[in-house]
Amino acid sequence: MIRQSIDTDKEDLKQLWKSCFPDDSDSFITFYFDNVYKNDEVLVYTLNDQIIAFLQIIPYKIKKGHAILQGGYLSGVMTHPNHRMKGYMAKLLYASFDVMISKGYDYAFLIPQEIELIDMYAKYGFHLCEPNQQDIENFVLKNPEQWSILQQIFYEENGIWLEEEPIVPNEQKGMIKRLNPDAEEIHTLYLGMMMD
């Protein structure tokens, strides 16, 4: 069953995160769930009342030329290792597309954490978008709350407080999916620093 997350899910989701991303520190996971996680942005897949898959849809604005468009950044996309390759994440992704379309989002985007995931996400209509670093025309905008959280994450990881977002020279390639058929396709997108 797919449903929106509730307050009592938080500890189970932290354990699922640790199972799926064992290299993430306890302090990062705690920070994420204290500062980034929001019930109304999270979809979970339950099986026998146990959460086996999860994703968060973080709203962002995307600047494309002079237009400001709505985007949903998929963060923390995960399925418990014992339940992978059974179609649960496919159902969760399709449900997330329905949620984003109902909210008027133009695009869904993400950063695949492993190169092997690129082909998997392509099956759901995502395509790679090249960073456009020379002349940044299409990019993700961060609101003040999102920027504050990114500053804190960067400080925790690097011991440096950033006053403004730096241009990341070797940025990871993101993937994007057009949800609104009236929106133009995006082939280049500068993501900069993101919460994942």
ChimeraX commands (.cxc) that place a marker at each C-alpha (Angstrom):
marker #1 position 0.00,0.00,0.00 radius 0.5
marker #1 position 1.22,3.50,-0.83 radius 0.5
marker #1 position 0.48,6.31,1.57 radius 0.5
marker #1 position 1.79,9.63,2.82 radius 0.5
marker #1 position 4.17,9.42,5.75 radius 0.5
marker #1 position 3.00,10.12,9.30 radius 0.5
marker #1 position 4.90,11.20,12.43 radius 0.5
marker #1 position 5.18,7.67,13.80 radius 0.5
marker #1 position 7.05,6.55,10.64 radius 0.5
marker #1 position 10.13,8.66,11.32 radius 0.5
marker #1 position 12.17,6.11,13.32 radius 0.5
marker #1 position 11.34,3.30,10.90 radius 0.5
marker #1 position 12.39,5.53,7.99 radius 0.5
marker #1 position 15.71,6.29,9.68 radius 0.5
marker #1 position 16.36,2.55,10.01 radius 0.5
marker #1 position 15.40,1.97,6.38 radius 0.5
marker #1 position 17.78,4.77,5.33 radius 0.5
marker #1 position 20.61,3.14,7.30 radius 0.5
marker #1 position 19.87,-0.23,5.65 radius 0.5
marker #1 position 19.88,1.29,2.17 radius 0.5
marker #1 position 22.71,3.82,2.60 radius 0.5
marker #1 position 25.08,2.29,5.17 radius 0.5
marker #1 position 27.84,4.80,4.36 radius 0.5
marker #1 position 25.72,7.74,5.57 radius 0.5
marker #1 position 26.64,8.76,9.11 radius 0.5
marker #1 position 24.14,8.68,11.96 radius 0.5
marker #1 position 24.61,12.44,12.36 radius 0.5
marker #1 position 23.71,13.04,8.69 radius 0.5
marker #1 position 20.62,10.82,8.93 radius 0.5
marker #1 position 19.52,12.58,12.12 radius 0.5
marker #1 position 20.12,15.98,10.49 radius 0.5
marker #1 position 18.13,14.95,7.39 radius 0.5
marker #1 position 15.13,13.77,9.39 radius 0.5
marker #1 position 15.25,16.78,11.74 radius 0.5
marker #1 position 15.63,19.41,9.00 radius 0.5
marker #1 position 14.68,18.12,5.55 radius 0.5
marker #1 position 12.06,15.42,6.14 radius 0.5
marker #1 position 8.42,16.57,6.02 radius 0.5
marker #1 position 5.50,14.15,6.25 radius 0.5
marker #1 position 3.53,15.89,3.51 radius 0.5
marker #1 position 6.43,15.47,1.04 radius 0.5
marker #1 position 7.04,11.77,1.73 radius 0.5
marker #1 position 5.46,8.70,0.15 radius 0.5
marker #1 position 6.00,5.26,1.67 radius 0.5
marker #1 position 5.22,1.78,0.41 radius 0.5
marker #1 position 4.10,-0.60,3.14 radius 0.5
marker #1 position 3.87,-4.36,3.06 radius 0.5
marker #1 position 2.24,-6.11,6.02 radius 0.5
marker #1 position 2.29,-2.77,7.88 radius 0.5
marker #1 position 6.07,-2.47,7.43 radius 0.5
marker #1 position 7.66,0.35,5.41 radius 0.5
marker #1 position 9.76,-1.20,2.65 radius 0.5
marker #1 position 10.23,1.76,0.29 radius 0.5
marker #1 position 10.33,5.54,0.60 radius 0.5
marker #1 position 10.90,8.72,-1.35 radius 0.5
marker #1 position 10.60,12.42,-0.63 radius 0.5
marker #1 position 9.39,15.03,-3.12 radius 0.5
marker #1 position 11.13,18.29,-2.24 radius 0.5
marker #1 position 9.58,21.26,-4.07 radius 0.5
marker #1 position 11.98,23.51,-5.98 radius 0.5
marker #1 position 11.61,26.21,-8.56 radius 0.5
marker #1 position 13.50,25.80,-11.83 radius 0.5
marker #1 position 14.59,28.87,-13.78 radius 0.5
marker #1 position 14.46,28.17,-17.51 radius 0.5
marker #1 position 15.50,31.25,-19.42 radius 0.5
marker #1 position 13.15,33.93,-18.06 radius 0.5
marker #1 position 10.46,31.48,-16.89 radius 0.5
marker #1 position 10.12,30.11,-13.36 radius 0.5
marker #1 position 8.74,26.56,-13.34 radius 0.5
marker #1 position 7.80,24.10,-10.59 radius 0.5
marker #1 position 9.92,21.03,-9.98 radius 0.5
marker #1 position 9.90,18.14,-7.56 radius 0.5
marker #1 position 13.30,16.85,-6.48 radius 0.5
marker #1 position 13.16,13.15,-5.57 radius 0.5
marker #1 position 15.35,12.62,-2.52 radius 0.5
marker #1 position 16.03,9.51,-0.48 radius 0.5
marker #1 position 14.63,7.15,-3.12 radius 0.5
marker #1 position 15.09,3.72,-1.55 radius 0.5
marker #1 position 13.77,0.19,-1.22 radius 0.5
marker #1 position 14.83,-2.16,1.57 radius 0.5
marker #1 position 17.48,-4.58,0.20 radius 0.5
marker #1 position 15.24,-7.59,0.91 radius 0.5
marker #1 position 12.44,-6.16,-1.25 radius 0.5
marker #1 position 14.28,-4.90,-4.33 radius 0.5
marker #1 position 13.48,-5.99,-7.88 radius 0.5
marker #1 position 9.82,-6.68,-7.00 radius 0.5
marker #1 position 8.23,-3.57,-8.53 radius 0.5
marker #1 position 7.58,-1.64,-5.31 radius 0.5
marker #1 position 9.68,1.36,-6.29 radius 0.5
marker #1 position 8.04,1.46,-9.72 radius 0.5
marker #1 position 4.64,1.82,-8.06 radius 0.5
marker #1 position 6.03,4.47,-5.70 radius 0.5
marker #1 position 7.58,6.46,-8.56 radius 0.5
marker #1 position 4.34,6.41,-10.55 radius 0.5
marker #1 position 2.43,7.53,-7.44 radius 0.5
marker #1 position 4.93,10.38,-6.98 radius 0.5
marker #1 position 4.35,11.51,-10.58 radius 0.5
marker #1 position 0.59,11.60,-9.90 radius 0.5
marker #1 position 1.15,13.66,-6.73 radius 0.5
marker #1 position 3.43,16.13,-8.53 radius 0.5
marker #1 position 1.04,16.49,-11.49 radius 0.5
marker #1 position -1.84,17.14,-9.09 radius 0.5
marker #1 position 0.24,19.93,-7.50 radius 0.5
marker #1 position 1.00,21.51,-10.87 radius 0.5
marker #1 position 4.67,20.55,-11.07 radius 0.5
marker #1 position 6.28,20.86,-14.49 radius 0.5
marker #1 position 9.22,18.51,-13.88 radius 0.5
marker #1 position 10.52,15.78,-11.60 radius 0.5
marker #1 position 14.28,15.54,-11.18 radius 0.5
marker #1 position 16.86,13.60,-9.20 radius 0.5
marker #1 position 20.53,12.75,-8.94 radius 0.5
marker #1 position 21.19,9.02,-9.38 radius 0.5
marker #1 position 23.53,7.90,-6.59 radius 0.5
marker #1 position 25.07,5.14,-8.70 radius 0.5
marker #1 position 25.74,5.01,-12.42 radius 0.5
marker #1 position 23.82,1.72,-12.61 radius 0.5
marker #1 position 20.63,3.57,-11.65 radius 0.5
marker #1 position 20.65,5.73,-14.79 radius 0.5
marker #1 position 19.14,2.96,-16.93 radius 0.5
marker #1 position 16.59,2.14,-14.25 radius 0.5
marker #1 position 15.35,5.75,-14.01 radius 0.5
marker #1 position 15.30,6.03,-17.82 radius 0.5
marker #1 position 12.58,3.34,-17.83 radius 0.5
marker #1 position 10.35,5.86,-16.03 radius 0.5
marker #1 position 10.91,8.68,-18.50 radius 0.5
marker #1 position 13.91,10.41,-16.90 radius 0.5
marker #1 position 16.78,11.50,-19.10 radius 0.5
marker #1 position 20.23,12.80,-18.22 radius 0.5
marker #1 position 20.63,16.54,-18.29 radius 0.5
marker #1 position 24.04,18.03,-18.80 radius 0.5
marker #1 position 25.21,20.72,-16.40 radius 0.5
marker #1 position 25.24,24.06,-18.23 radius 0.5
marker #1 position 28.15,25.65,-16.46 radius 0.5
marker #1 position 29.45,28.00,-19.14 radius 0.5
marker #1 position 26.31,30.07,-19.43 radius 0.5
marker #1 position 23.99,29.02,-16.64 radius 0.5
marker #1 position 20.59,29.43,-18.24 radius 0.5
marker #1 position 18.56,26.62,-16.66 radius 0.5
marker #1 position 19.08,26.10,-12.94 radius 0.5
marker #1 position 17.43,25.05,-9.70 radius 0.5
marker #1 position 16.51,27.90,-7.35 radius 0.5
marker #1 position 16.72,27.39,-3.59 radius 0.5
marker #1 position 14.46,29.23,-1.17 radius 0.5
marker #1 position 16.04,30.67,2.02 radius 0.5
marker #1 position 15.09,27.63,4.13 radius 0.5
marker #1 position 16.57,25.20,1.60 radius 0.5
marker #1 position 19.75,27.27,1.32 radius 0.5
marker #1 position 20.12,27.41,5.12 radius 0.5
marker #1 position 19.88,23.60,5.32 radius 0.5
marker #1 position 22.44,23.19,2.51 radius 0.5
marker #1 position 24.80,25.57,4.34 radius 0.5
marker #1 position 24.49,23.46,7.49 radius 0.5
marker #1 position 25.07,20.18,5.63 radius 0.5
marker #1 position 28.15,21.63,3.89 radius 0.5
marker #1 position 29.48,22.93,7.20 radius 0.5
marker #1 position 28.96,19.55,8.91 radius 0.5
marker #1 position 30.77,17.75,6.08 radius 0.5
marker #1 position 33.55,20.29,5.37 radius 0.5
marker #1 position 33.89,22.65,8.35 radius 0.5
marker #1 position 33.36,25.68,6.08 radius 0.5
marker #1 position 30.38,28.04,6.21 radius 0.5
marker #1 position 29.27,29.17,2.74 radius 0.5
marker #1 position 27.80,32.63,2.37 radius 0.5
marker #1 position 26.62,31.92,-1.16 radius 0.5
marker #1 position 26.31,28.83,-3.32 radius 0.5
marker #1 position 29.50,28.14,-5.25 radius 0.5
marker #1 position 29.51,27.03,-8.86 radius 0.5
marker #1 position 30.33,23.33,-8.63 radius 0.5
marker #1 position 32.94,22.63,-11.34 radius 0.5
marker #1 position 32.41,18.87,-11.70 radius 0.5
marker #1 position 28.75,18.70,-10.87 radius 0.5
marker #1 position 26.99,15.35,-10.89 radius 0.5
marker #1 position 24.63,14.88,-13.78 radius 0.5
marker #1 position 21.03,14.94,-12.81 radius 0.5
marker #1 position 18.08,13.33,-14.52 radius 0.5
marker #1 position 14.83,15.09,-15.33 radius 0.5
marker #1 position 11.35,14.05,-16.41 radius 0.5
marker #1 position 8.80,16.40,-17.91 radius 0.5
marker #1 position 5.45,16.06,-16.14 radius 0.5
marker #1 position 3.60,18.94,-17.81 radius 0.5
marker #1 position 3.21,18.24,-21.55 radius 0.5
marker #1 position 3.05,22.00,-22.18 radius 0.5
marker #1 position 6.46,22.60,-20.58 radius 0.5
marker #1 position 9.52,22.56,-22.83 radius 0.5
marker #1 position 11.96,19.67,-22.57 radius 0.5
marker #1 position 15.06,20.53,-20.56 radius 0.5
marker #1 position 18.36,19.05,-21.71 radius 0.5
marker #1 position 20.72,21.16,-19.60 radius 0.5
marker #1 position 20.15,21.92,-15.95 radius 0.5
marker #1 position 22.53,23.24,-13.33 radius 0.5
marker #1 position 21.56,21.60,-10.04 radius 0.5
marker #1 position 24.33,22.99,-7.85 radius 0.5
marker #1 position 24.23,21.82,-4.25 radius 0.5
marker #1 position 21.28,19.56,-3.51 radius 0.5
marker #1 position 19.97,17.68,-0.48 radius 0.5
marker #1 position 20.33,13.94,-0.96 radius 0.5
marker link #1:1,2 radius 0.2
marker link #1:2,3 radius 0.2
marker link #1:3,4 radius 0.2
marker link #1:4,5 radius 0.2
marker link #1:5,6 radius 0.2
marker link #1:6,7 radius 0.2
marker link #1:7,8 radius 0.2
marker link #1:8,9 radius 0.2
marker link #1:9,10 radius 0.2
marker link #1:10,11 radius 0.2
marker link #1:11,12 radius 0.2
marker link #1:12,13 radius 0.2
marker link #1:13,14 radius 0.2
marker link #1:14,15 radius 0.2
marker link #1:15,16 radius 0.2
marker link #1:16,17 radius 0.2
marker link #1:17,18 radius 0.2
marker link #1:18,19 radius 0.2
marker link #1:19,20 radius 0.2
marker link #1:20,21 radius 0.2
marker link #1:21,22 radius 0.2
marker link #1:22,23 radius 0.2
marker link #1:23,24 radius 0.2
marker link #1:24,25 radius 0.2
marker link #1:25,26 radius 0.2
marker link #1:26,27 radius 0.2
marker link #1:27,28 radius 0.2
marker link #1:28,29 radius 0.2
marker link #1:29,30 radius 0.2
marker link #1:30,31 radius 0.2
marker link #1:31,32 radius 0.2
marker link #1:32,33 radius 0.2
marker link #1:33,34 radius 0.2
marker link #1:34,35 radius 0.2
marker link #1:35,36 radius 0.2
marker link #1:36,37 radius 0.2
marker link #1:37,38 radius 0.2
marker link #1:38,39 radius 0.2
marker link #1:39,40 radius 0.2
marker link #1:40,41 radius 0.2
marker link #1:41,42 radius 0.2
marker link #1:42,43 radius 0.2
marker link #1:43,44 radius 0.2
marker link #1:44,45 radius 0.2
marker link #1:45,46 radius 0.2
marker link #1:46,47 radius 0.2
marker link #1:47,48 radius 0.2
marker link #1:48,49 radius 0.2
marker link #1:49,50 radius 0.2
marker link #1:50,51 radius 0.2
marker link #1:51,52 radius 0.2
marker link #1:52,53 radius 0.2
marker link #1:53,54 radius 0.2
marker link #1:54,55 radius 0.2
marker link #1:55,56 radius 0.2
marker link #1:56,57 radius 0.2
marker link #1:57,58 radius 0.2
marker link #1:58,59 radius 0.2
marker link #1:59,60 radius 0.2
marker link #1:60,61 radius 0.2
marker link #1:61,62 radius 0.2
marker link #1:62,63 radius 0.2
marker link #1:63,64 radius 0.2
marker link #1:64,65 radius 0.2
marker link #1:65,66 radius 0.2
marker link #1:66,67 radius 0.2
marker link #1:67,68 radius 0.2
marker link #1:68,69 radius 0.2
marker link #1:69,70 radius 0.2
marker link #1:70,71 radius 0.2
marker link #1:71,72 radius 0.2
marker link #1:72,73 radius 0.2
marker link #1:73,74 radius 0.2
marker link #1:74,75 radius 0.2
marker link #1:75,76 radius 0.2
marker link #1:76,77 radius 0.2
marker link #1:77,78 radius 0.2
marker link #1:78,79 radius 0.2
marker link #1:79,80 radius 0.2
marker link #1:80,81 radius 0.2
marker link #1:81,82 radius 0.2
marker link #1:82,83 radius 0.2
marker link #1:83,84 radius 0.2
marker link #1:84,85 radius 0.2
marker link #1:85,86 radius 0.2
marker link #1:86,87 radius 0.2
marker link #1:87,88 radius 0.2
marker link #1:88,89 radius 0.2
marker link #1:89,90 radius 0.2
marker link #1:90,91 radius 0.2
marker link #1:91,92 radius 0.2
marker link #1:92,93 radius 0.2
marker link #1:93,94 radius 0.2
marker link #1:94,95 radius 0.2
marker link #1:95,96 radius 0.2
marker link #1:96,97 radius 0.2
marker link #1:97,98 radius 0.2
marker link #1:98,99 radius 0.2
marker link #1:99,100 radius 0.2
marker link #1:100,101 radius 0.2
marker link #1:101,102 radius 0.2
marker link #1:102,103 radius 0.2
marker link #1:103,104 radius 0.2
marker link #1:104,105 radius 0.2
marker link #1:105,106 radius 0.2
marker link #1:106,107 radius 0.2
marker link #1:107,108 radius 0.2
marker link #1:108,109 radius 0.2
marker link #1:109,110 radius 0.2
marker link #1:110,111 radius 0.2
marker link #1:111,112 radius 0.2
marker link #1:112,113 radius 0.2
marker link #1:113,114 radius 0.2
marker link #1:114,115 radius 0.2
marker link #1:115,116 radius 0.2
marker link #1:116,117 radius 0.2
marker link #1:117,118 radius 0.2
marker link #1:118,119 radius 0.2
marker link #1:119,120 radius 0.2
marker link #1:120,121 radius 0.2
marker link #1:121,122 radius 0.2
marker link #1:122,123 radius 0.2
marker link #1:123,124 radius 0.2
marker link #1:124,125 radius 0.2
marker link #1:125,126 radius 0.2
marker link #1:126,127 radius 0.2
marker link #1:127,128 radius 0.2
marker link #1:128,129 radius 0.2
marker link #1:129,130 radius 0.2
marker link #1:130,131 radius 0.2
marker link #1:131,132 radius 0.2
marker link #1:132,133 radius 0.2
marker link #1:133,134 radius 0.2
marker link #1:134,135 radius 0.2
marker link #1:135,136 radius 0.2
marker link #1:136,137 radius 0.2
marker link #1:137,138 radius 0.2
marker link #1:138,139 radius 0.2
marker link #1:139,140 radius 0.2
marker link #1:140,141 radius 0.2
marker link #1:141,142 radius 0.2
marker link #1:142,143 radius 0.2
marker link #1:143,144 radius 0.2
marker link #1:144,145 radius 0.2
marker link #1:145,146 radius 0.2
marker link #1:146,147 radius 0.2
marker link #1:147,148 radius 0.2
marker link #1:148,149 radius 0.2
marker link #1:149,150 radius 0.2
marker link #1:150,151 radius 0.2
marker link #1:151,152 radius 0.2
marker link #1:152,153 radius 0.2
marker link #1:153,154 radius 0.2
marker link #1:154,155 radius 0.2
marker link #1:155,156 radius 0.2
marker link #1:156,157 radius 0.2
marker link #1:157,158 radius 0.2
marker link #1:158,159 radius 0.2
marker link #1:159,160 radius 0.2
marker link #1:160,161 radius 0.2
marker link #1:161,162 radius 0.2
marker link #1:162,163 radius 0.2
marker link #1:163,164 radius 0.2
marker link #1:164,165 radius 0.2
marker link #1:165,166 radius 0.2
marker link #1:166,167 radius 0.2
marker link #1:167,168 radius 0.2
marker link #1:168,169 radius 0.2
marker link #1:169,170 radius 0.2
marker link #1:170,171 radius 0.2
marker link #1:171,172 radius 0.2
marker link #1:172,173 radius 0.2
marker link #1:173,174 radius 0.2
marker link #1:174,175 radius 0.2
marker link #1:175,176 radius 0.2
marker link #1:176,177 radius 0.2
marker link #1:177,178 radius 0.2
marker link #1:178,179 radius 0.2
marker link #1:179,180 radius 0.2
marker link #1:180,181 radius 0.2
marker link #1:181,182 radius 0.2
marker link #1:182,183 radius 0.2
marker link #1:183,184 radius 0.2
marker link #1:184,185 radius 0.2
marker link #1:185,186 radius 0.2
marker link #1:186,187 radius 0.2
marker link #1:187,188 radius 0.2
marker link #1:188,189 radius 0.2
marker link #1:189,190 radius 0.2
marker link #1:190,191 radius 0.2
marker link #1:191,192 radius 0.2
marker link #1:192,193 radius 0.2
marker link #1:193,194 radius 0.2
marker link #1:194,195 radius 0.2
marker link #1:195,196 radius 0.2
view
